């Protein structure tokens, strides 16, 4: 790679990194080796009266699997995530076991708070001796006040310290990211910096979009901090992932980022590269320039998953969203996703084993 590709603003720079591990990406066209390792296990966290979404797992010191997930009441239908979601905690004895609901840990706080109307997009990490729950909140039940926040606790059972202000604000009017900050994806880099990838888009594009499928064009930016709590400084070359020059208003969302052997990997949901049903997997040597997307996982039909016909109100039936990995002994062992349907015809977690 060109040395200049690794140069960041404000004196930030990356060291040359190792070659990509063959176990993640393969020289096999558009299909990743990761996709070939997935075995569908089935649904988990089906809750009567609720939609379940955004399933983020972590193995606790008790050896059990702790799940942090979003839910909202079924009467709000699928759109309830934007104006009534709460973040909850459940526990299972092992990755394939049924989860037992424990409690609600973050709920909308009401007027006057930045997370007044929803708490969503949980992503749990163990960092610097404490548990870090990155999430999204909003204050008006709409997308234009979505902001990323960070709650922390010394135990997976809480109590959780909730922030009085968002971790990352949207950009100024007219910027590519002036609409919101959402879908947090976080790593602590080996150089000691804290890297926060975030999704956003431009308000004017969103409001004036003529796309019949998706308004605007979702892109990913990067913000970097010297401490966990920030401040997070946006990379001046943002967005670092931008598919807007491709046909069919191609874009992405729901990123999950991890590092292995000096390379960054990103799992996310496809929104027009291949279709709107698959997952994407990308690799980067420096977090700025990302390789061409490969297929990370497929839709339910590909895996011959038998489901009853969907009701008319489920418009995303058969696809898997919000990919999040479970790590055990430093290796990804299971992929948890969110999928519409299930025995209550709302939504639930759907689990894949990584063989």
C-alpha positions, 0 to 999 in steps of 0.5 A: 500500500502507499504509505500516504494511505496510512496517514491521519490528520492531527499527527495520527499515523498507523504502523504497517500491518500484517497480512490478512489471515486466510481464515477470514477472507479467501481469494474466491471472488465475491464470497468470503471464507467467513460465509462458508463457515456459518451454520444456522442454529435458530431463533433465540430471545423470542418474547411475547408482546415485543419485537427483539433487535440488536443482540450484542453478546459477551461471555461473562466471568461466570462463563455464561453468555450475557446478551444486551438487546433492544426491545419495544412493545409489539403494538408499535409494529416494526417502527417502534425502534425509533420511538420506544425502544429500551435496552435489556439484559438476558443470560444463557448458560452457553451460546446455543442455550435459551436466554433468560430475561433479567432486566431493563438497563436503559430506557427512554428518560423522557423530555429534556434528555438526549435519549428521551424517546428511544435507547437502541443499537447496544454494542457491549465491550469489555474495555479498561477494566469495565464494561462499555455499552455503546448505544444510540438514543434520540430525543424526538422520536425521529432519526434527526436526533439520533446520537451515540452514547456510552454507558459503563459499569464494573459488572454485567449486572450493573448498575450502569452509569448513563451519560448526560450528553452524547458521545458523538454529535452530528456534523454541521449543516450541509456536512455528509453526517449532519443528520445523526450519529448511530450504529456504533462500532468500536475498537481499542486500537493497539496504538492505545487510541479509541476508534469509533465508527459511526453511520450517518447521512446528509439531511438534504439528501434524505429529505429530497431523495426519490429512491423508492427503497431507501432515502438518502445514502448511508455512509460510515465515518471514523472518530478517534479519541485519546481516552475512552470517554473522549472527546472523539475527533472525526477523521477529516477524510470522512466518510471512510466508507462511501458506496454512493458512486455505485448504482442503485443508491448502494449503501450499508449499515449495522457495522460490527468491527474487530481487529485480528492480526493487525487488520480490521474487519467489518461485518455489516448489512448490505443495502444494494451492493449485492442486494438488500438481504445479505451481509457484507464483510470488508477488510482494511489495513488502516481503517481508512481504505477498505477492500471490496465487500464480500458476502458475509452471510445470506438470507434465510432462503439460502439456508433452507430455513422454513418459515410460515408466510409473513404477515403483511406488516413484516416488510423485511422478512427473511433477512438478517440484520444487526450482525454481532459476534460472540468472542470466546478465548479471543476468537469469534465463535457465534454470529448473532443477528436480528430477524423478523418473524418467529412464533410471535410474528414480531422479531427475535435474535437468530443465531449462527455457529462459526465452524 
